[in-house]
Amino acid sequence: MALGALASRECRSLQRALARHNDHHGGIHDARRSCRRLRSLLAFMAASLDPQPTAKADKTLRQLTHSFSGLRDAHVAARTARRLAAAHASTITPVLIQQLEERSESLLADALEQDPAWKDRRSKAERIAKLIDALDWQAITPSLAKDALKHSVRRMKKARRVALEQREDEAFHLWRRRTRQLRYQLEFLRRTRHIAGMKKSYTRQYGSRIKQLSLIIDRLGWRQDFQVFLQTLDQLSASVEITALRTTLAKTSSRTAKASAKRAADLQT
């Protein structure tokens, strides 16, 4: 299968994202996405005879993704505030948005001071690329790929069931992550089928499924962004404005979260 070539291409995308200097936040977003996509590809290697190199690459990718989590959350909080301001102008003030943006830029500046131009992270990405290129991608047969896909479907359905039972933020976030991994795997398999010139009927089925999964991810994503925004408010210096806003949003956060989860659940088959 062509999964090895797609993995190498994704490694190059990761390295380009980390090398971007004119848009650090965009680069962080793209780098984290490439890490997640590479981990979804590594999931196809789970049934290989030598899982240790696969596990090492997966662990390094996970560490690289997590190294940007705080920066990404701060940026998401500011972005969410701007979106909320369109509907709640009297509540989400320009002063608050500026405070969140300044916090995001301050955290970014501190991170770049500790790791200028992401030199350490770029070195880690190069090690990841070498690990991934050394894997035996030819060992992944269509049958093994199909088994891996079924495993991802089971994990996603279990995460969905737990989320709808528990109604906890972390459970919904896990459901979104499992759904996203399945979507990435379907996207990669659709591309390999296209490259191999295989039957278009299955390729179209993959496309339809990918669209459905994307809608679920988007709806759960807004729920996650809203929770990140609320958590960030708790980290800001206490003020009358922040306290009043937190009280107001607390009354609507549960309703917003339930609505997003219900819309996502209605899409799931």
C-alpha positions as a printed Julia matrix, in Angstrom:
269×3 Matrix{Float64}:
   0.0    0.0    0.0
   1.04   3.66  -0.47
   0.73   4.51   3.23
   4.5    4.78   3.64
   4.72   7.44   0.95
   1.84   9.34   2.55
   3.57   9.13   5.94
   6.78  10.59   4.48
   4.78  13.39   2.89
   3.11  14.15   6.22
   6.51  14.29   7.92
   7.57  16.95   5.43
   4.36  18.87   6.16
   5.22  18.75   9.87
   8.71  20.1    9.23
   7.37  22.92   7.03
   4.83  23.89   9.7
   7.54  24.16  12.34
   9.71  26.24  10.0
   7.04  28.93   9.5
   8.12  32.25  11.01
   5.48  34.64   9.66
   2.52  32.88  11.31
   3.49  31.03  14.46
  -0.07  30.25  15.55
  -0.94  28.87  12.12
   2.26  26.85  12.15
   1.43  25.41  15.57
  -2.03  24.43  14.37
  -0.65  22.72  11.27
   2.15  21.0   13.19
  -0.28  19.54  15.73
  -2.55  18.38  12.91
   0.36  16.67  11.14
   1.31  14.93  14.4
  -2.22  13.63  14.8
  -2.38  12.49  11.2
   0.92  10.66  11.56
  -0.32   8.95  14.71
  -3.41   7.81  12.81
  -1.11   6.27  10.2
   0.95   4.56  12.88
  -2.24   2.95  14.14
  -2.16   0.85  10.95
   1.18  -0.54  12.15
  -0.25  -1.8   15.45
  -0.45  -5.36  14.18
   3.14  -5.42  12.89
   5.62  -8.01  14.14
   7.96  -5.37  15.58
   5.81  -2.83  17.45
   8.63  -1.18  19.43
   9.76   1.33  16.74
   6.1    2.16  16.08
   5.48   2.82  19.77
   8.59   5.0   19.99
   7.51   7.14  17.03
   3.98   7.44  18.44
   5.27   8.5   21.87
   7.55  11.16  20.35
   4.69  12.51  18.24
   2.46  12.67  21.3
   5.13  14.59  23.22
   5.59  17.06  20.37
   1.83  17.64  20.15
   1.51  18.19  23.89
   4.44  20.65  23.92
   2.2   23.1   22.05
  -1.02  22.47  24.01
  -0.79  25.52  26.28
  -0.04  27.84  23.37
  -2.85  26.4   21.3
  -5.37  26.69  24.16
  -4.47  30.34  24.76
  -4.92  31.12  21.07
  -8.23  29.21  20.94
  -9.5   31.12  23.98
  -8.85  34.46  22.28
 -10.39  33.26  19.02
 -13.48  31.94  20.81
 -13.88  35.25  22.64
 -13.96  37.08  19.31
 -16.62  34.67  18.01
 -18.72  35.04  21.15
 -18.42  38.83  21.0
 -20.39  38.83  17.75
 -23.39  37.45  19.64
 -22.7   38.86  23.11
 -21.11  42.23  22.46
 -22.27  43.63  25.79
 -20.7   40.71  27.68
 -17.5   39.94  25.75
 -15.84  43.35  25.69
 -12.9   44.53  23.55
 -10.91  44.88  26.76
 -11.37  41.19  27.55
 -10.47  40.15  24.01
  -7.32  42.26  24.17
  -6.42  40.69  27.51
  -6.77  37.19  26.07
  -4.79  38.1   22.94
  -2.0   39.64  25.0
  -1.87  36.53  27.18
  -1.63  34.33  24.08
   1.17  36.42  22.57
   3.04  36.53  25.9
   2.98  32.75  26.22
   4.16  32.44  22.61
   7.05  34.85  23.22
   8.12  32.91  26.33
   8.03  29.62  24.43
  10.09  31.04  21.56
  12.62  32.4   24.03
  13.02  28.9   25.49
  13.09  27.24  22.06
  14.13  29.84  19.44
  12.61  29.18  16.01
  11.42  25.84  17.44
  14.95  24.46  16.99
  14.48  21.66  19.55
  11.06  20.75  18.22
  12.34  20.75  14.64
  15.13  18.38  15.66
  12.52  16.13  17.22
  10.5   16.24  14.0
  13.58  15.15  12.06
  14.04  12.18  14.42
  10.38  11.31  13.97
  10.78  11.35  10.18
  13.72   8.95  10.39
  11.79   6.61  12.67
   8.77   6.62  10.38
  10.8    6.15   7.19
  12.46   3.11   8.74
   9.16   1.33   9.43
   8.1   -1.59   7.23
   5.07   0.01   5.63
   4.93  -2.75   3.02
   3.88  -5.13   5.79
   0.5   -3.39   5.97
  -1.73  -5.47   3.74
  -5.28  -4.42   2.76
  -6.53  -6.98   5.27
  -4.48  -5.5    8.13
  -5.58  -2.0    7.17
  -9.2   -3.1    7.25
  -8.72  -4.67  10.7
  -7.11  -1.48  11.98
 -10.02   0.55  10.64
 -12.54  -1.72  12.38
 -10.58  -1.3   15.61
 -10.78   2.49  15.28
 -14.53   2.29  14.66
 -15.01   0.24  17.84
 -12.94   2.7   19.86
 -14.92   5.64  18.52
 -18.27   4.01  19.27
 -17.16   3.14  22.79
 -15.98   6.73  23.37
 -19.32   8.02  22.08
 -21.27   5.73  24.39
 -19.2    6.73  27.43
 -19.49  10.43  26.6
 -23.26  10.3   26.29
 -23.51   8.34  29.53
 -21.1   10.4   31.64
 -21.66  13.87  30.1
 -18.15  14.86  31.23
 -15.88  17.25  29.33
 -12.98  14.8   29.11
 -15.25  12.04  27.81
 -16.59  14.3   25.04
 -13.04  15.34  24.18
 -12.02  11.67  23.88
 -15.0   11.02  21.62
 -13.83  13.85  19.38
 -10.24  12.56  19.29
 -11.36   9.04  18.4
 -13.64  10.38  15.67
 -10.88  12.54  14.28
  -8.44   9.64  14.13
 -10.98   7.53  12.24
 -11.56  10.37   9.77
  -7.83  10.71   9.14
  -7.5    6.97   8.54
 -10.39   6.99   6.1
  -8.83   9.94   4.27
  -5.52   8.11   3.93
  -7.16   4.88   2.76
  -9.26   6.79   0.24
  -6.07   8.3   -1.16
  -4.31   4.92  -1.36
  -7.31   3.44  -3.2
  -7.26   6.34  -5.63
  -3.52   5.91  -6.23
  -3.98   2.18  -6.79
  -6.91   2.74  -9.15
  -9.24   0.57  -7.05
 -13.04   0.51  -7.26
 -14.52   4.0   -7.05
 -17.69   2.83  -5.29
 -15.8    2.16  -2.03
 -13.86   5.39  -2.46
 -17.15   7.31  -2.67
 -18.42   5.51   0.44
 -15.3    6.64   2.29
 -15.94  10.19   1.13
 -19.5   10.15   2.44
 -18.37   8.77   5.79
 -15.59  11.37   6.05
 -18.12  14.19   5.59
 -20.31  12.8    8.35
 -17.37  12.42  10.73
 -16.21  15.96   9.93
 -19.59  17.36  11.01
 -19.38  15.48  14.31
 -15.84  16.74  14.89
 -16.85  20.34  14.17
 -19.8   20.24  16.56
 -17.81  18.64  19.34
 -14.99  21.06  18.53
 -17.12  24.1   19.34
 -17.99  22.47  22.66
 -14.29  21.94  23.37
 -13.34  25.49  22.37
 -16.01  26.92  24.66
 -14.7   24.86  27.59
 -11.13  26.02  26.88
 -12.41  29.61  26.9
 -14.1   29.12  30.28
 -11.0   27.48  31.75
  -8.84  30.35  30.51
 -11.13  32.88  32.18
 -10.4   31.15  35.48
  -6.68  31.76  34.92
  -7.04  35.5   34.35
  -6.58  38.0   37.16
  -9.79  38.37  39.13
 -11.82  41.48  38.35
 -15.42  42.59  38.61
 -15.79  42.15  34.85
 -14.32  38.62  34.8
 -16.36  37.51  37.8
 -19.6   38.82  36.28
 -18.81  37.24  32.92
 -17.97  33.89  34.5
 -21.27  33.92  36.38
 -23.23  34.78  33.25
 -21.53  32.14  31.12
 -21.9   29.49  33.8
 -25.66  29.75  33.35
 -25.41  29.09  29.61
 -22.38  26.78  29.38
 -24.29  23.65  30.35
 -27.02  24.39  27.82
 -24.45  25.13  25.1
 -22.51  21.95  25.84
 -25.64  19.79  25.78
 -26.8   21.28  22.5
 -23.43  20.67  20.81
 -23.3   17.1   22.1
 -26.86  16.39  20.98
 -26.2   17.68  17.47
 -23.09  15.5   17.26
 -24.94  12.45  18.6
 -27.78  12.91  16.1
 -25.22  12.64  13.28
 -23.67   9.4   14.54
 -24.83   6.12  13.04
